[in-house]
Amino acid sequence: MENEKIEASLDLMRRLFPPSTASNVARIATLLDDAALEEELLAAVDQPLLPKVCPLSNRAYLACDYNRDERSYRSPWSNQYDPPLADATFPSTRLRKLEVAANEAFDVYRDLYFEGGVSSVYLWDTDEQNVFAGAVLIKKANKEGTVEIGSWDSIHVVEVQEKGRTAHYKLTSTVILQLVHGTNSNILGELNLSGNMTRQAEHDLPVEDLGSHVANIGRIVEDMELKMRNALHEIYFGKTKDIVNDLRSVQSLAEAKKQANIQAELFSLCKSMVGQIEKY
């Protein structure tokens, strides 16, 4: 019965308006009325990342299911939960050292590629030996220019299996994109392009020391984001452009009717001439 509730909830989420994901998840969780099912639903649905500010370091970070414990979120800068939480879960000393280095590296990456926004990296230990996991999060929101509202949320979840001098990286990447144009225009109306895309990849890369994981994860995340950007631009936006061009007419309705009448008249004249030729 519980599995049926989760499957029905996920099936419903796939049919709802993408920009309303957060509010829809909250409403469905209320209907489930079960803490365990709510946790399972939150873990299964990718939601837009929530920017927060660490009260100890005064630096921005991203809140999501990967740094959440009950109702508190862990800051990657101070390694503390907000609000404070007793008996909270923290990464091991080794992973915390790697987490700090990864956050500094992706902070530079975000600034170079996105020219703003917020990034966060979270790492955690797993039950398997020599295996750890992490999440690389990047959010860029824009409210200027021709696109009145726009946001890019990329969520990269990576599982790392260490094998001596090499490591196996299993990456699952999700991009949540929202572009809304014309929100302040009563003439042209509103155009909303929103949705998400998920891709997976696996790599085996050499490892010299703990810091090698930062470079390796950075490389595979960079490669994946480039592929997903190209797919969005060439396939999704390109197809949308083709559809709009097919629907839109550069001529006025009167001109279109005039042209149609001329074509009909020419067709009738040609048909009449063919009939006369056949008589002779």
Phi and psi in degrees as a GROMACS rama.xvg file:
@    title "Ramachandran Plot"
@    xaxis  label "Phi"
@    yaxis  label "Psi"
@TYPE xy
-66.1258  -41.0264  GLU-2
-62.6216  -37.2604  ASN-3
-64.8941  -37.2485  GLU-4
-65.5155  -43.2927  LYS-5
-66.3016  -44.152  ILE-6
-62.3108  -40.5735  GLU-7
-66.6848  -38.2916  ALA-8
-65.236  -44.6123  SER-9
-67.3074  -37.3004  LEU-10
-64.4186  -38.0164  ASP-11
-67.8422  -40.6976  LEU-12
-61.3827  -34.2541  MET-13
-67.8198  -16.5941  ARG-14
-105.627  -2.18154  ARG-15
-95.218  164.504  LEU-16
-63.8667  120.129  PHE-17
-53.4713  -42.503  PRO-18
-63.6667  -16.3837  PRO-19
-100.403  23.0704  SER-20
-58.268  -48.2057  THR-21
-60.2252  -47.8152  ALA-22
-68.7967  -35.5509  SER-23
-67.3703  -40.1509  ASN-24
-61.712  -42.5773  VAL-25
-62.2016  -40.5899  ALA-26
-68.2366  -42.5192  ARG-27
-66.0382  -38.3657  ILE-28
-61.5159  -36.3539  ALA-29
-65.1819  -38.8542  THR-30
-68.7816  -35.0098  LEU-31
-64.9042  -39.0095  LEU-32
52.8057  43.8514  ASP-33
-150.25  122.504  ASP-34
-61.893  -40.7911  ALA-35
-66.9385  -42.5028  ALA-36
-67.7734  -35.1598  LEU-37
-63.2342  -43.4056  GLU-38
-61.0211  -42.4387  GLU-39
-65.8691  -39.0909  GLU-40
-66.0287  -44.4953  LEU-41
-63.1033  -35.1254  LEU-42
-73.4574  -25.9652  ALA-43
-90.3482  -21.0673  ALA-44
-106.691  123.937  VAL-45
-78.6706  122.201  ASP-46
-115.381  155.914  GLN-47
-55.7214  140.258  PRO-48
-71.2077  144.329  LEU-49
-105.022  113.342  LEU-50
-71.8084  136.588  PRO-51
-136.396  168.69  LYS-52
-120.813  127.456  VAL-53
-69.3683  122.737  CYS-54
-68.4785  -21.1242  PRO-55
-88.04  -43.9698  LEU-56
-97.562  -13.8098  SER-57
61.3062  30.101  ASN-58
-113.535  146.092  ARG-59
-74.9206  144.481  ALA-60
-146.052  171.186  TYR-61
-109.476  132.829  LEU-62
-102.949  135.295  ALA-63
-159.503  -169.567  CYS-64
-69.0601  -20.7802  ASP-65
-81.9105  -14.601  TYR-66
-123.095  21.6142  ASN-67
-100.931  140.189  ARG-68
-137.583  111.043  ASP-69
58.4887  -116.564  GLU-70
-108.534  14.3293  ARG-71
-111.982  154.071  SER-72
-124.519  137.542  TYR-73
-90.3863  130.811  ARG-74
-82.5513  134.348  SER-75
-74.1445  -14.1997  PRO-76
-87.0961  -42.639  TRP-77
-103.228  -13.6106  SER-78
62.8115  28.4678  ASN-79
-121.003  153.115  GLN-80
-90.6544  146.04  TYR-81
-130.605  118.479  ASP-82
-69.0079  161.19  PRO-83
-54.4701  143.455  PRO-84
-134.695  127.059  LEU-85
-76.9496  145.41  ALA-86
57.3464  38.6648  ASP-87
-77.964  162.769  ALA-88
-95.4426  131.435  THR-89
-128.268  153.94  PHE-90
-70.2918  158.678  PRO-91
-65.178  165.046  SER-92
-57.498  -41.3758  THR-93
-63.6123  -45.8244  ARG-94
-71.2751  -33.0824  LEU-95
-63.6835  -39.3482  ARG-96
-62.0866  -42.8086  LYS-97
-67.9986  -36.2456  LEU-98
-63.5679  -42.3574  GLU-99
-61.403  -46.0471  VAL-100
-63.8931  -39.4998  ALA-101
-67.0629  -38.7532  ALA-102
-64.5936  -40.5203  ASN-103
-65.2232  -40.9199  GLU-104
-66.6179  -45.9351  ALA-105
-75.5029  -18.6867  PHE-106
-65.1308  -39.5046  ASP-107
-70.0144  -43.4557  VAL-108
-57.6346  -46.5963  TYR-109
-62.0277  -41.6884  ARG-110
-66.2195  -36.8554  ASP-111
-74.0736  -42.9113  LEU-112
-89.2689  -33.148  TYR-113
-108.297  -14.8984  PHE-114
53.7686  48.3436  GLU-115
138.141  -165.991  GLY-116
87.1307  -166.161  GLY-117
-135.941  142.802  VAL-118
-133.759  152.811  SER-119
-150.62  146.775  SER-120
-127.373  130.552  VAL-121
-126.194  135.575  TYR-122
-122.562  150.081  LEU-123
-149.803  153.736  TRP-124
-79.8571  151.693  ASP-125
-115.576  172.318  THR-126
-75.7398  -18.4553  ASP-127
-82.0843  145.96  GLU-128
-73.4055  138.639  GLN-129
60.64  27.4872  ASN-130
-131.494  129.675  VAL-131
-134.136  167.095  PHE-132
-135.478  165.493  ALA-133
-162.444  171.047  GLY-134
-136.519  130.056  ALA-135
-107.443  120.545  VAL-136
-119.957  135.176  LEU-137
-137.875  133.053  ILE-138
-133.258  131.316  LYS-139
-131.894  122.026  LYS-140
-115.908  142.611  ALA-141
-136.053  132.129  ASN-142
-127.927  21.6976  LYS-143
-122.32  163.281  GLU-144
86.206  -157.836  GLY-145
-73.4821  -24.7837  THR-146
-94.5965  108.829  VAL-147
-65.501  -39.6512  GLU-148
-130.92  127.404  ILE-149
-152.345  140.109  GLY-150
-148.852  144.652  SER-151
-125.4  120.794  TRP-152
-121.177  117.445  ASP-153
-114.474  130.926  SER-154
-123.678  111.455  ILE-155
-113.01  111.739  HIS-156
-104.236  124.793  VAL-157
-125.535  137.117  VAL-158
-111.941  128.143  GLU-159
-116.617  121.481  VAL-160
-110.475  111.48  GLN-161
-81.9107  131.357  GLU-162
-131.833  66.719  LYS-163
70.6546  -111.949  GLY-164
-90.6238  3.73  ARG-165
-132.504  168.049  THR-166
-145.226  143.609  ALA-167
-101.676  122.882  HIS-168
-110.236  124.367  TYR-169
-113.257  112.783  LYS-170
-111.455  132.269  LEU-171
-123.039  116.703  THR-172
-116.332  136.748  SER-173
-129.015  132.309  THR-174
-114.423  126.51  VAL-175
-109.504  115.283  ILE-176
-118.469  136.19  LEU-177
-136.553  122.671  GLN-178
-130.354  118.803  LEU-179
-123.282  120.04  VAL-180
-117.307  137.427  HIS-181
86.7452  26.5622  GLY-182
-68.551  -22.9766  THR-183
-105.53  11.1703  ASN-184
-108.074  125.373  SER-185
-94.1559  -2.98107  ASN-186
-95.439  -53.3065  ILE-187
-87.9725  -15.6211  LEU-188
84.4847  -168.307  GLY-189
-118.396  136.595  GLU-190
-113.782  124.085  LEU-191
-123.796  115.441  ASN-192
-113.763  104.664  LEU-193
-139.124  150.703  SER-194
163.973  -174.52  GLY-195
-139.148  160.577  ASN-196
-138.349  138.573  MET-197
-126.842  134.169  THR-198
-136.103  155.616  ARG-199
-129.542  152.829  GLN-200
-156.48  155.022  ALA-201
-132.959  141.767  GLU-202
-141.169  146.559  HIS-203
-114.246  117.57  ASP-204
-130.756  151.885  LEU-205
-71.9426  149.515  PRO-206
-132.15  123.181  VAL-207
-97.3745  -39.8879  GLU-208
-151.381  -173.785  ASP-209
-62.0322  -36.7198  LEU-210
-65.9541  -19.4396  GLY-211
-62.4889  -28.3914  SER-212
-63.2543  -35.4955  HIS-213
-62.7805  -47.3119  VAL-214
-64.9746  -41.3606  ALA-215
-66.9594  -45.5727  ASN-216
-64.6876  -40.7101  ILE-217
-60.1393  -39.7673  GLY-218
-67.1978  -45.2649  ARG-219
-73.6939  -31.3326  ILE-220
-68.8258  -43.1386  VAL-221
-60.0375  -44.5426  GLU-222
-64.3192  -41.8052  ASP-223
-66.8233  -42.5886  MET-224
-63.8028  -37.3913  GLU-225
-63.1189  -44.1856  LEU-226
-64.414  -40.2691  LYS-227
-71.6482  -36.9384  MET-228
-61.1747  -45.4378  ARG-229
-62.8485  -39.9618  ASN-230
-64.3201  -42.7333  ALA-231
-63.3019  -43.1827  LEU-232
-70.5667  -46.8148  HIS-233
-82.8596  -38.8398  GLU-234
-91.8055  -59.5901  ILE-235
-74.0945  -52.7281  TYR-236
-67.5164  -37.5642  PHE-237
-62.6086  -43.4425  GLY-238
-65.7804  -40.4689  LYS-239
-61.7033  -41.2818  THR-240
-62.2373  -42.5035  LYS-241
-62.1478  -41.8236  ASP-242
-64.4509  -45.0249  ILE-243
-62.2451  -42.9427  VAL-244
-64.2438  -33.8921  ASN-245
-69.7609  -33.8504  ASP-246
-83.1255  -31.8985  LEU-247
-85.1948  139.887  ARG-248
-115.559  132.731  SER-249
-81.8525  -12.3089  VAL-250
-93.6159  155.34  GLN-251
-75.2959  165.849  SER-252
-64.3283  -38.3146  LEU-253
-64.6352  -42.2279  ALA-254
-65.6773  -38.6626  GLU-255
-64.0338  -41.7315  ALA-256
-65.6906  -40.1897  LYS-257
-61.825  -43.23  LYS-258
-65.622  -39.3401  GLN-259
-64.3088  -38.9304  ALA-260
-65.8573  -39.6037  ASN-261
-63.9441  -43.0397  ILE-262
-62.6437  -41.6783  GLN-263
-65.0367  -39.8561  ALA-264
-65.7643  -42.3425  GLU-265
-64.3519  -40.1574  LEU-266
-63.2617  -42.5811  PHE-267
-65.2578  -39.5485  SER-268
-66.184  -43.3111  LEU-269
-62.6525  -40.0186  CYS-270
-64.7699  -38.9129  LYS-271
-66.9011  -40.3813  SER-272
-65.8222  -39.4069  MET-273
-62.8633  -38.6996  VAL-274
-65.1228  -39.5903  GLY-275
-67.8586  -38.432  GLN-276
-64.0897  -39.2797  ILE-277
-65.4301  -27.9642  GLU-278
-66.5245  -35.1455  LYS-279
